Amino acid sequence: MSTRILDPFGALAGLQRALDASKRGEWLSRSTSSRGGFPLINVFQKGDDFLIMCELPGVTKESLELEVHRNRLRIAGERRIAYGEGISLHRVERRGGAFDRTVSLPVA
């Protein structure tokens, strides 16, 4: 029996998303990020100073963890989205849940 794939690039993209989603937090590893692209992060350098901007909608200050170790910044927390009772969801693009990102900074 053979399986016919109508969109091989779509199948590969789906496989890549599944592999990315299966990663755990990589704190102190060689990776520059983990578990996808949330939160969105911009890093700027001016002289010796760094400015890091994050978009964190739905994340409370109490659920946020920031850690710095050598040249790595770790941002972890949980995004909660409450829809209330009696709601029927038709499309979900804003996902909730735990996140864990690590950003390497270009300093020793």
Summary of the structure (lengths in Angstrom):
residues: 108
radius of gyration: 17.8
end to end distance: 55.9
largest distance: 62.4
contacts: 204
relative contact order: 0.22
helix: 17%
strand: 32%
